[in-house]
Amino acid sequence: MKRYIMTLAACLLLSTGALAADLFPNVALEGKISPEQRQYLGVPEQDARLSDIASDFVLVEVFSMYCPICQHDAPGVNEMFAKTLASDKADKVRFVGIAAGNTPFEVAFYRKKFDVRFPLFEDPDYTAHKAVGNVGTPAYYLVDMRDRKRAILLFHEGEIKDKDAFLKNMLELVGK
């Protein structure tokens, strides 16, 4: 039994590590965000793409207003955002949310209800969601933007049970 569990654990770890060689698609960032959020991202006033974000790294959260795990995780993700802003890595990483299947109204509702401070973008036709492989929500990607190839350094699908460990891992990757 122990051998079976160890083999399964090794397979799971190796399958997640394979994502490190994958590239995040250059999705369109649709929707209205505040001038402060545009400045935070360094994007133009018109519609932008992920590659327009002026940052070394981007943490992308794919979520849905209707996802109960997303709703449950929202305060913790907000806390990770606040801790990142307060860290010495604040100038190296930006957070964005992509709302799979959600309209502008639904994104505004989610932003207000969960007091989300980082930019959220709608994806009413699931265009971005399809581009990332129809992942379950929530899904989190740490994307390396330095060489503009958008390499995925970290991926997590589902609830983040230990947000402190996730944040520590993310900030360590950003610091390399």
C-alpha positions in Angstrom: 0.0 0.0 0.0 2.8 2.4 0.9 4.5 1.7 -2.5 1.2 2.5 -4.3 0.8 5.8 -2.4 4.4 6.8 -3.1 4.0 6.0 -6.8 0.8 7.9 -7.0 2.3 10.9 -5.2 5.4 10.9 -7.6 3.1 10.8 -10.6 1.1 13.7 -9.3 4.2 15.8 -8.6 5.7 15.0 -12.0 2.4 15.9 -13.8 2.3 19.3 -12.1 5.9 20.0 -12.8 5.3 19.4 -16.5 3.3 22.6 -16.6 6.5 24.6 -16.0 7.4 24.1 -19.7 3.9 25.2 -20.8 3.1 28.7 -22.0 0.1 30.7 -20.9 -1.9 32.0 -23.8 -1.9 35.7 -24.7 -5.5 36.2 -23.7 -7.5 39.4 -24.2 -8.3 41.2 -20.9 -11.9 42.3 -21.5 -13.8 44.7 -19.3 -13.6 48.0 -17.5 -11.1 48.6 -14.7 -10.3 51.7 -12.8 -7.6 54.1 -13.8 -5.7 53.0 -10.7 -5.9 49.4 -11.8 -4.8 50.3 -15.4 -1.8 52.1 -13.8 -1.1 49.1 -11.6 -1.0 46.8 -14.6 0.7 49.4 -16.9 -1.8 48.7 -19.7 -3.3 51.1 -22.3 -6.8 52.5 -22.0 -8.2 50.4 -24.7 -8.6 46.6 -24.4 -5.4 44.9 -23.5 -3.8 41.5 -23.7 -1.9 39.6 -21.0 1.4 40.4 -22.8 0.6 44.2 -22.3 1.0 43.9 -18.5 4.2 45.7 -17.5 5.5 43.2 -14.9 8.0 40.5 -14.6 5.3 38.0 -13.3 1.5 37.8 -13.3 -0.6 35.7 -11.0 -3.7 34.8 -13.0 -6.8 33.6 -11.1 -9.4 31.9 -13.3 -12.6 32.1 -11.3 -16.4 32.2 -11.7 -18.9 34.2 -9.6 -21.0 31.0 -9.4 -18.1 28.8 -8.1 -18.6 28.2 -4.4 -14.9 27.4 -3.9 -14.0 30.7 -5.6 -16.3 32.5 -3.2 -14.9 30.7 -0.2 -11.3 31.4 -1.3 -11.8 35.1 -2.2 -10.9 36.5 1.2 -7.7 34.4 1.3 -6.8 35.5 -2.3 -7.4 39.1 -1.2 -5.0 38.5 1.7 -2.4 37.0 -0.6 -2.7 40.1 -2.8 -2.3 42.4 0.2 0.7 40.5 1.5 2.3 40.6 -1.9 1.8 44.4 -2.1 3.4 44.7 1.3 6.4 42.5 0.4 9.7 43.4 -1.3 8.4 41.6 -4.4 5.5 44.0 -4.9 7.1 45.6 -8.0 7.7 42.3 -9.7 4.3 40.6 -9.7 0.8 41.7 -10.6 -2.5 39.9 -9.9 -5.4 39.6 -12.3 -8.6 37.6 -12.3 -10.4 36.2 -15.4 -14.1 35.5 -14.8 -14.9 32.4 -16.8 -18.4 32.7 -18.3 -19.2 35.9 -16.4 -20.7 39.1 -17.7 -19.7 42.7 -16.7 -22.6 42.7 -14.2 -21.4 39.4 -12.6 -17.8 40.6 -12.4 -18.9 43.9 -10.7 -21.1 41.9 -8.3 -18.2 39.6 -7.4 -15.7 42.5 -7.0 -18.1 44.3 -4.7 -19.3 41.4 -2.6 -15.8 40.0 -2.0 -14.0 43.4 -2.0 -11.5 42.3 -4.6 -8.9 45.0 -5.1 -6.9 43.6 -8.0 -8.2 43.9 -11.6 -10.9 41.4 -12.7 -11.8 40.8 -16.3 -14.9 39.2 -17.8 -14.9 36.3 -20.1 -18.6 35.9 -21.0 -18.0 33.7 -24.0 -15.4 31.5 -22.3 -12.8 32.6 -24.8 -10.0 32.9 -22.3 -11.2 29.9 -20.4 -11.1 27.7 -23.5 -7.6 29.1 -24.3 -6.3 27.8 -20.9 -7.8 24.4 -21.4 -11.2 24.7 -19.7 -9.7 24.3 -16.3 -11.8 23.9 -13.2 -12.4 27.0 -11.1 -10.6 28.4 -9.3 -7.3 27.9 -11.1 -4.1 29.9 -10.4 -1.2 30.4 -12.7 2.1 32.2 -12.0 3.2 33.4 -15.4 6.8 34.5 -16.1 6.5 37.6 -18.3 10.3 38.4 -18.4 11.0 37.0 -21.8 7.5 37.6 -23.1 7.0 33.9 -23.7 4.6 33.6 -20.7 6.0 30.4 -19.2 3.9 28.9 -16.5 6.0 28.6 -13.3 3.3 27.5 -10.9 -0.2 26.0 -11.4 -2.9 25.2 -8.9 -6.5 24.1 -9.6 -9.1 24.1 -6.9 -9.1 25.4 -3.3 -5.7 26.5 -2.0 -5.8 24.8 1.4 -2.5 26.4 2.7 -2.5 30.0 1.3 0.6 30.9 3.3 2.6 28.0 1.8 1.3 28.9 -1.7 2.2 32.6 -1.3 5.7 31.6 0.1 6.3 29.4 -2.9 5.1 32.0 -5.3 7.3 34.8 -3.8 10.3 32.4 -3.9 9.7 31.8 -7.6 9.3 35.5 -8.2 12.6 36.2 -6.3 14.7 33.9 -8.5 
